Amino acid sequence: MSEHTYSLTHAQRRVWFTELLEPDTSICNLTACVKFKGNIELDTLERALNHSISRNDAIRFQLLEGEELEPRLHLTEYKYYPLRIIDFSNVEMIENRAMDSGSSEHSI
């Protein structure tokens, strides 16, 4: 086993089992909508988010399912994640569209 591969906690195992019962859903995703007022320095925001990703191992865990009976967590190496900008200025019901975007799968 790799030094960067770990067993699931009981809570993670429950999430994994829920995903087995309800595949292709966002039932276990946590989403949020953040509203900024005023001017935003996108470079600074992108650097701050990447700093958080680089320093927080939990964000970079991936679930491995293979020949073993038990799923495992693998800690991926940090790579720079460019900020994806979505302009909602001309979209009606902005909160609904933002939450829809948040419920889709994103790979880090």
KOLVO-784766 format. One record per atom (N, C-alpha, C): residue in three letters; y, z, x. Coordinates in pm, whole numbers, padded with zeros to 5 digits, always signed. Layout:
% KOLVO-784766
ALAYZX;...
% end
This chain:
% KOLVO-784766
MET-00117+00000+00084;MET+00000+00000+00000;MET+00124+00000+00089;SER+00225-00072+00050;SER+00350-00081+00125;SER+00423+00052+00123;GLU+00500+00079+00229;GLU+00578+00202+00233;GLU+00690+00202+00130;HIS+00719+00086+00072;HIS+00825+00076-00030;HIS+00767+00055-00169;THR+00643+00101-00191;THR+00578+00089-00320;THR+00539+00229-00368;TYR+00566+00258-00495;TYR+00550+00394-00546;TYR+00480+00393-00681;SER+00419+00506-00714;SER+00359+00525-00846;SER+00468+00543-00950;LEU+00435+00511-01074;LEU+00529+00531-01183;LEU+00531+00679-01224;THR+00648+00727-01266;THR+00656+00860-01325;THR+00599+00852-01466;HIS+00580+00966-01529;HIS+00528+00965-01666;HIS+00624+00892-01760;ALA+00754+00914-01743;ALA+00853+00846-01828;ALA+00850+00695-01805;GLN+00839+00653-01679;GLN+00832+00509-01649;GLN+00704+00448-01704;ARG+00596+00524-01701;ARG+00469+00477-01757;ARG+00481+00455-01908;ARG+00555+00544-01977;ARG+00577+00527-02122;ARG+00657+00400-02150;VAL+00759+00374-02068;VAL+00839+00252-02084;VAL+00751+00130-02062;TRP+00669+00133-01956;TRP+00579+00022-01925;TRP+00484-00003-02043;PHE+00428+00104-02100;PHE+00336+00089-02212;PHE+00407+00033-02334;THR+00530+00078-02360;THR+00609+00026-02471;THR+00633-00124-02454;GLU+00663-00165-02330;GLU+00683-00308-02302;GLU+00554-00388-02324;LEU+00439-00326-02299;LEU+00311-00394-02328;LEU+00294-00416-02478;LEU+00333-00315-02557;LEU+00319-00325-02702;LEU+00421-00420-02764;GLU+00541-00426-02707;GLU+00650-00510-02759;GLU+00703-00600-02648;PRO+00626-00701-02606;PRO+00672-00787-02496;PRO+00792-00873-02536;ASP+00868-00914-02435;ASP+00983-01004-02454;ASP+01089-00945-02547;THR+01104-00814-02542;THR+01212-00750-02617;THR+01299-00672-02519;SER+01412-00632-02565;SER+01500-00549-02482;SER+01498-00405-02532;ILE+01386-00364-02587;ILE+01377-00232-02650;ILE+01406-00119-02552;CYS+01377-00137-02424;CYS+01397-00030-02325;CYS+01520-00055-02238;ASN+01598-00158-02267;ASN+01719-00185-02189;ASN+01832-00095-02235;LEU+01913-00053-02141;LEU+02035+00021-02172;LEU+02151-00074-02148;THR+02235-00091-02249;THR+02350-00181-02233;THR+02478-00106-02267;ALA+02586-00161-02216;ALA+02717-00102-02244;ALA+02820-00213-02238;CYS+02930-00188-02303;CYS+03042-00281-02300;CYS+03160-00206-02240;VAL+03219-00262-02136;VAL+03333-00201-02069;VAL+03455-00288-02094;LYS+03561-00226-02144;LYS+03685-00300-02167;LYS+03786-00260-02060;PHE+03845-00360-01996;PHE+03949-00336-01897;PHE+04083-00375-01958;LYS+04183-00294-01933;LYS+04319-00328-01975;LYS+04400-00356-01850;GLY+04482-00458-01856;GLY+04565-00492-01741;GLY+04496-00589-01648;ASN+04553-00606-01532;ASN+04498-00699-01433;ASN+04380-00636-01361;ILE+04282-00718-01332;ILE+04161-00673-01264;ILE+04153-00746-01130;GLU+04130-00671-01023;GLU+04105-00732-00893;GLU+03955-00758-00885;LEU+03916-00883-00914;LEU+03774-00917-00923;LEU+03702-00897-00791;ASP+03768-00925-00679;ASP+03706-00902-00548;ASP+03668-00755-00530;THR+03761-00667-00567;THR+03737-00524-00553;THR+03625-00478-00646;LEU+03624-00528-00768;LEU+03518-00494-00863;LEU+03383-00541-00811;GLU+03376-00664-00761;GLU+03250-00717-00708;GLU+03201-00634-00590;ARG+03290-00597-00499;ARG+03251-00515-00384;ARG+03203-00377-00429;ALA+03271-00319-00526;ALA+03232-00187-00576;ALA+03093-00191-00641;LEU+03068-00292-00722;LEU+02936-00305-00785;LEU+02827-00325-00680;ASN+02853-00409-00581;ASN+02754-00431-00476;ASN+02733-00307-00391;HIS+02838-00231-00368;HIS+02822-00105-00296;HIS+02728-00012-00373;SER+02747-00005-00505;SER+02660+00078-00589;SER+02515+00030-00584;ILE+02495-00101-00590;ILE+02359-00157-00584;ILE+02295-00126-00449;SER+02372-00138-00341;SER+02316-00115-00208;SER+02281+00032-00186;ARG+02353+00124-00249;ARG+02334+00267-00227;ARG+02239+00333-00328;ASN+02206+00263-00437;ASN+02126+00322-00543;ASN+01991+00251-00551;ASP+01890+00312-00490;ASP+01757+00250-00488;ASP+01702+00222-00627;ALA+01730+00308-00723;ALA+01672+00293-00857;ALA+01710+00160-00921;ILE+01825+00106-00885;ILE+01868-00022-00941;ILE+01782-00137-00888;ARG+01725-00119-00768;ARG+01653-00229-00703;ARG+01501-00220-00717;PHE+01451-00129-00800;PHE+01307-00121-00821;PHE+01260-00235-00910;GLN+01145-00291-00875;GLN+01079-00392-00958;GLN+00938-00343-00989;LEU+00893-00372-01108;LEU+00759-00334-01151;LEU+00660-00438-01103;LEU+00555-00393-01032;LEU+00450-00482-00985;LEU+00325-00459-01068;GLU+00272-00566-01120;GLU+00144-00560-01191;GLU+00053-00660-01121;GLY-00057-00609-01069;GLY-00145-00697-00995;GLY-00290-00667-01027;GLU-00372-00676-00923;GLU-00515-00656-00940;GLU-00550-00509-00961;GLU-00461-00421-00922;GLU-00485-00278-00939;GLU-00477-00242-01088;LEU-00537-00131-01123;LEU-00533-00086-01262;LEU-00396-00031-01300;GLU-00328+00030-01206;GLU-00201+00094-01234;GLU-00084+00008-01187;PRO+00020-00003-01269;PRO+00141-00072-01222;PRO+00208+00013-01114;ARG+00284-00052-01025;ARG+00352+00017-00916;ARG+00498-00026-00915;LEU+00582+00058-00857;LEU+00723+00024-00836;LEU+00741-00020-00692;HIS+00812-00130-00675;HIS+00841-00181-00541;HIS+00992-00181-00521;LEU+01035-00120-00411;LEU+01177-00117-00377;LEU+01212-00246-00304;THR+01296-00329-00366;THR+01336-00455-00303;THR+01449-00430-00205;GLU+01461-00518-00108;GLU+01571-00511-00013;GLU+01701-00546-00085;TYR+01809-00487-00039;TYR+01940-00517-00097;TYR+01982-00658-00059;LYS+02035-00731-00154;LYS+02100-00859-00127;LYS+02228-00862-00209;TYR+02327-00930-00158;TYR+02457-00934-00223;TYR+02443-01003-00358;TYR+02501-00945-00461;TYR+02491-00995-00597;TYR+02630-01040-00641;PRO+02654-01172-00650;PRO+02787-01219-00690;PRO+02815-01183-00836;LEU+02938-01145-00860;LEU+02981-01108-00994;LEU+02991-01233-01081;ARG+02924-01230-01196;ARG+02929-01342-01290;ARG+03039-01312-01391;ILE+03136-01400-01398;ILE+03250-01380-01487;ILE+03227-01460-01615;ILE+03238-01392-01729;ILE+03227-01456-01859;ILE+03360-01435-01931;ASP+03425-01543-01966;ASP+03555-01535-02034;ASP+03532-01530-02184;PHE+03561-01417-02243;PHE+03545-01398-02387;PHE+03677-01411-02461;SER+03780-01460-02397;SER+03913-01460-02458;SER+03921-01548-02584;ASN+03835-01647-02597;ASN+03839-01735-02714;ASN+03718-01718-02805;VAL+03653-01605-02795;VAL+03531-01582-02873;VAL+03559-01477-02980;GLU+03522-01512-03104;GLU+03535-01415-03213;GLU+03425-01310-03199;MET+03452-01193-03249;MET+03358-01081-03244;MET+03308-01058-03102;ILE+03402-01033-03013;ILE+03374-01020-02870;ILE+03269-00912-02840;GLU+03274-00800-02910;GLU+03179-00693-02883;GLU+03036-00738-02908;ASN+03014-00812-03018;ASN+02879-00860-03048;ASN+02829-00956-02941;ARG+02914-01048-02897;ARG+02873-01143-02793;ARG+02845-01072-02661;ALA+02927-00974-02627;ALA+02906-00900-02503;ALA+02775-00822-02508;MET+02746-00759-02620;MET+02621-00684-02634;MET+02501-00777-02632;ASP+02513-00896-02692;ASP+02405-00995-02685;ASP+02377-01032-02540;SER+02482-01052-02463;SER+02467-01085-02321;SER+02399-00970-02247;GLY+02432-00848-02285;GLY+02375-00731-02219;GLY+02229-00709-02251;SER+02180-00765-02360;SER+02040-00744-02397;SER+01946-00846-02334;SER+02001-00943-02261;SER+01914-01040-02194;SER+01877-00990-02055;GLU+01768-01042-02001;GLU+01716-00996-01873;GLU+01801-01049-01758;HIS+01829-00960-01663;HIS+01903-00997-01543;HIS+01826-00947-01422;SER+01815-01030-01322;SER+01742-00994-01202;SER+01838-00956-01091;ILE+01812-00844-01028;ILE+01895-00801-00915;ILE+01809-00805-00791;
% end
